[in-house]
Amino acid sequence: MFLKRFFLLLVTVTSFFSFAHGQSDAFCKAVTTIVKDAPNAFRNIKGKADQSGRIWACGIKVPGTIASRFVDAMGLFYEGGFFQTKNKEELKDAYEKYKTMLNNCLSAYGYTLTQVDNFYPGLADYKKLIFMIEEYEPQGAKPPAHITMEVIHSKELGNYAIVMYIFEH
């Protein structure tokens, strides 16, 4: 009986870790797919435009995002929301989770992480994360995409959100 329970526990734990690893692989693959399409103005993954012609549906799902889209506002970028809450105390675990996932993914591609103070009052514990490649070939080549993650606050809605942005360059 003990051996059966031990085996069942072992299978459960192993499958959990396999799922978690597979989930982070899918996350990284989706993020890097968007990053790689940035020099093309996200042409291969932008979906249908809205009425304004400045917002597009996203043709790729980044695991963990609640919603995502492409926006043309002072440059073209991807915007994906990871987490939303009315309670600021609930942000910490999700912030650390996505910070780690992004850093693990992007550092493998030569991106370095810089942290700067959060713009929103009361959110000093949640630094704005900036991932950039410092060295690139500037002769005629566009700079590589850069990625940010930040916690934002909407006074009107009373919501806090963790959002990732992937900028065209």
C-alpha positions in Angstrom: 0.0 0.0 0.0 2.8 2.4 0.9 4.6 1.7 -2.3 1.5 2.4 -4.4 1.0 5.8 -2.6 4.7 6.7 -3.1 4.5 5.8 -6.8 1.3 7.9 -7.2 3.0 10.8 -5.4 6.1 10.5 -7.6 4.0 10.4 -10.8 2.0 13.5 -9.7 5.1 15.5 -8.8 6.9 14.6 -12.0 3.9 15.5 -14.2 3.6 18.8 -12.3 7.2 19.7 -13.0 6.9 18.6 -16.6 3.8 20.8 -17.0 5.5 23.8 -15.4 8.6 23.4 -17.6 6.5 23.0 -20.7 4.5 26.1 -19.7 7.6 28.2 -19.4 8.9 26.9 -22.7 5.6 27.9 -24.4 5.8 31.3 -22.7 9.3 31.9 -24.0 8.5 30.7 -27.4 5.6 33.1 -27.7 7.5 36.0 -26.4 10.5 35.4 -28.7 8.1 34.9 -31.7 6.8 38.4 -31.1 10.3 39.9 -30.5 11.5 38.3 -33.7 8.6 39.8 -35.7 9.2 43.3 -34.4 11.6 44.4 -37.2 8.7 43.6 -39.6 6.3 45.9 -37.7 4.7 42.7 -36.3 3.3 42.1 -39.7 3.2 38.3 -39.4 1.3 38.2 -36.2 -0.9 41.3 -36.2 -4.5 40.5 -36.5 -7.5 42.6 -37.7 -7.4 46.3 -36.9 -10.1 48.0 -35.0 -12.2 51.0 -36.3 -9.4 53.5 -35.4 -6.8 51.6 -37.4 -4.4 52.0 -34.6 -5.1 48.9 -32.5 -4.8 45.3 -33.8 -5.7 41.9 -32.5 -2.8 39.7 -31.6 -2.4 36.5 -33.6 -0.3 34.8 -30.9 -1.2 33.9 -27.3 1.5 34.4 -24.7 0.6 31.9 -21.9 -0.5 33.7 -18.8 -1.8 36.8 -20.5 -5.4 37.9 -19.8 -5.6 40.0 -23.0 -3.2 41.3 -25.6 -3.0 43.6 -28.6 -0.8 45.7 -30.8 -1.0 49.5 -30.5 0.3 52.3 -32.7 0.8 55.2 -30.3 4.2 57.0 -30.5 5.5 53.9 -32.1 4.2 50.4 -32.6 4.2 47.9 -29.7 2.7 44.8 -28.3 0.7 45.1 -25.0 -0.1 42.0 -22.9 -1.7 42.0 -19.5 -0.7 39.3 -17.1 -2.6 40.0 -13.9 -5.2 42.5 -12.7 -6.5 43.1 -9.2 -8.1 45.8 -7.0 -5.9 44.7 -4.1 -2.3 45.9 -4.3 -1.2 43.2 -1.8 -2.1 40.5 -4.4 0.5 41.8 -6.9 3.7 40.4 -5.4 3.6 36.7 -6.3 2.5 37.4 -9.9 5.1 40.2 -10.3 7.9 37.9 -9.2 6.6 35.0 -11.3 6.6 37.0 -14.5 9.8 38.8 -13.7 11.6 35.5 -13.3 10.0 34.0 -16.5 10.9 37.0 -18.6 14.4 37.2 -17.3 15.0 33.5 -17.8 13.7 33.6 -21.3 15.3 36.8 -22.5 18.7 36.5 -20.9 19.2 33.4 -23.1 18.9 35.8 -26.1 21.4 38.4 -24.9 19.0 40.7 -23.2 20.0 42.4 -20.0 17.6 43.6 -17.3 17.5 47.1 -15.9 15.1 48.1 -13.2 13.9 51.7 -12.7 11.5 53.3 -10.3 7.8 52.9 -10.9 6.0 56.0 -12.2 2.9 55.4 -10.2 2.7 56.6 -6.5 2.6 53.8 -4.0 4.1 51.2 -6.3 7.8 51.6 -5.3 8.1 47.9 -4.5 7.3 47.1 -8.2 10.2 48.4 -10.3 9.7 48.9 -14.1 11.7 46.1 -15.8 13.5 46.9 -19.0 15.1 44.2 -21.1 17.4 45.4 -23.9 20.3 44.2 -26.0 23.0 46.7 -25.6 25.1 45.8 -28.7 23.8 45.6 -32.2 24.9 46.4 -35.7 23.9 50.1 -36.3 24.8 50.4 -40.0 21.4 50.5 -41.6 19.9 47.9 -39.2 17.0 48.8 -36.9 17.7 48.4 -33.2 16.4 45.2 -31.7 13.0 45.1 -29.9 13.1 46.0 -26.3 10.7 44.6 -23.7 9.3 46.1 -20.5 7.1 44.9 -17.7 5.5 47.2 -15.3 2.8 47.5 -12.7 0.2 50.2 -13.5 -2.7 51.7 -11.7 -6.0 53.0 -13.0 -7.5 55.5 -10.6 -10.8 55.5 -12.5 -11.2 51.7 -12.3 -9.3 51.2 -9.0 -7.3 48.4 -10.7 -3.7 47.4 -10.5 -2.3 45.5 -13.5 0.9 43.8 -14.5 1.6 44.6 -18.2 4.3 43.5 -20.6 5.2 45.7 -23.6 7.3 44.7 -26.6 8.4 47.7 -28.5 9.2 47.6 -32.2 12.7 49.0 -31.5 
